[in-house]
Amino acid sequence: MKPKDWDQFLQYITEQYQLRGRLKELFRVRFTYENWRKPDLEIWELAEAPSHETYKKQMTQLYGYFSKEQPSGCPELNPNSKGPGKFDILRGWLRDVLYPQWTASSPTIQQQVLPHSSNGFVYIPRFPVESQTIQEILKPGSLLRIRAPEKMGKTSLMRELLNQATTYHYNAIYLNLQNAEANLFNNLDRFLRWFSANISRELGLKPLIEDYWDEDLFGSLVSCKSYFQGHILASLEQPLVIGLDNLDRLFDYGLIAGDFLPMLRYWHEEAKTQYIWQNLRLVLALSSEIYVKLDIHQSPFNVGKLIKLPGFNLEQMQILAQSYQLDLVNKYPEFAQSLLYLVGGHPYLIRLAIEKIASLNITPDELLLEAATQGGIYGEYLRRLWERLQQDAHLITAFSKVINSTEAVTLEPDLTYKLESMGLISLVGDEVQVSCQLYRQYFQDRI
């Protein structure tokens, strides 16, 4: 039977033993569980080696990385010995010695996504989102995009993902662009220096900006790349995961965004040819991508993996309610179903309702009756959405079409993306519909 998470374990081993290029791919092919019992004459073709002789030479090189002569090598493996037994020796050592050590120190994905408390807040996993994100950052040079409207849980997911990255002994850095001073966005060089210095500080590295930077001779982008490659990545023994939260803030600064975002794409692409950049994993959290016009070959928004956060289901709502000592689903079953339908599973709106019910400040019936009114618990939240809509008459017209139709409708792409980024609509193929009945009830009285 295949060992659980064996593929993730193999990825871990390639990083620990610094396998690169052809040897890395050969290791993954030869030691994948499905190929254990296949003969070398079959494996060399699967590994796309030029010939069987080339394959044998490459395997000898590979065994050298795990030799008993190496500090962390297999004590029984002599790469220069004759005969076919070297594969069995190394496979047995990986399976019986290193794999149990890895599983003991690195929780499985299934264990990682259990509900738990952190900093006073309960994290509610939304399977399979967590397992997908964890698996993605295990890939060399990966780029992950978390996209969802405000208050849907992007920051919580990013922080959870970074916490889990540390269980694989990765370096994990969280950087929230909302915390950056406004004047940093007035100049690309200053912004990149701030970005580089903050990553260094979080890693406990001395900022050696001036040693790598020459804006006049090389330009800011090349200087930033040189700094990351020569100082940050070269100083780390384990992969670095950088979580950039509220990336949307860059969209108000077109000149900065027009250079910084393609730079992230370029770094991601560098991992295909340069080993050192495989140790950088990027996680980007944002609400929308439409406000910055980038060349399709330069945008970081059409590469890597996109994760869209779904709303809560009834089980997740119950877990959250239990953290408030409230048995919501069993005590108020009809209310729970009605609330879920009303807010479309929106985590923040569900949390507000649970807090009010748990504090006994309002009854379930009163909450539903007043939900879409100015004086209801969602009044302030809905007013902010209304203020944003009023800034664009085209958005109001488009959204009016949506909420006054009982079926999905078609909108212009730019209007679709703007309304989706606000969380007001959801996509159904090429058509859209209102994302929850709360918005329909509130805005029908105002548009």
Buried (B, 14 or more C-beta within 10 A) or exposed (E): EEBEBBBBBBBBBBBBBEBBEBBBBBBBBBBBBEBEEEEBEEBBEBBEBEEEEEBEEBBEEBBBBBBEEEEEBBEEBBBEEEEEEBBEBBBEBBBEEBBEEBBEEBBBBEEBBEEEEEEEEBBBBBEEBBBEBBBBBBBBBBBBBBBBBBBBBBBBBBBBBBBBBEBBBBBBBBBBBEEBEEEBBEBBBBBBBBBBBBBBEBBEBEBBBEEBBEBEEBBBBBBBBBBBBBBBBEBBEBBBBBBBBBBBBBBEBEEBBBBBBBBBBBBBBBBEEBBBBBBBBBBBBBBBBBBBEBEEEBBBBEBBBBBEBBBBEBEBBBBBBBBBEBEBBEEBEEBBEBBBEBBBBBBBBBBBBBBBBBEEEBEBEBBBEBBBBEEBBBBEBBEEBBEEBEEBEEBBEBBBBBBEEEEBBEBEEEBBBBBBBBBBBBBEEEBBBBBBBBBBBBBEEEB
